[in-house]
Amino acid sequence: MDGKLVRLRRIFQADRRAVVVALDHGQFKHAANGLENMKGVISAVVNGGADGIILNPGPAAQFASVYAGRAALILRVTGASTEHNPEFDYHRRIATVEQAVALGADAVLAMGFIGGEGEAHSLALLAQIADECRRYGMPLIAEMLPVEPDYFYDTGWVRCAVRVGYELGADCIKAYFTGSPAYRSVVDYCPVPILIAGGPKVENPLDMVQQALEAGAAGVAFGRNVFESTVPEQEVEKLVAVVHRTSGN
């Protein structure tokens, strides 16, 4: 497991917290405002001090020179469905852990869906990827999401989702912050770090971040709240200040 430790320490700082920026939306959302110039936005995010970035295989390979040695690479390995699909479609594999190793990734990210007819397949795939990660010494970040939007911020559903991700072998969980005082129970029920997902762009994401950190979250994995902003670099700087300064760094 030494490989996992080495890679995780490139993502999580000495305070055991991390600011991760998700730039993987282009695979399923064809017109993601702010991602038109991938090289530019990756550069801005890295300049802002992000600890890690989430990328799909194409941009990870093409723009390695922009982030290499400056921010950890978290490679998305599930996807293969777009917003044009008329029905919700559970993710499939888009890359292997071996490909992630070849790209120099510090972790891989895979989805795990809770609820619906495709839940069993989704979770079985997550477990398979977790096994591959163990063999390669690669950390797994599981993005755990209830299928029904009505339950995205439901404490009970989110608590179930994060625990399932841990039980299947994830080293870290990406999940929504419920905004409820009961969120502490979500953190307490999950023995591995939780990075809160940002979801749609909000007016002041820093308030949400502060609340989540106080409830025990280990940091953030924001996408639209960064790349849809006017100056992404400054948004990352603000997140870094809150996440790492709050911890005493």
Secondary structure, DSSP 8 states (H G I E B T S, - for coil): -HHHHHHHHHHS-TTS-EEEEE--GGGT-TT-TT-SSHHHHHHHHHHTT-SEEEE-HHHHHHTHHHHTTTSEEEEE-EE---TT-SS----EE-S-HHHHHHTT-SEEEEEEEESSTTHHHHHHHHHHHHHHHHHHT--EEEEEEESSGGGTT-HHHHHHHHHHHHHTT-SEEEEE---STTHHHHHHT-SS-EEEE--S--S-HHHHHHHHHHTT--EEEESHHHHTSS-HHHHHHHHHHHHHHHTT-
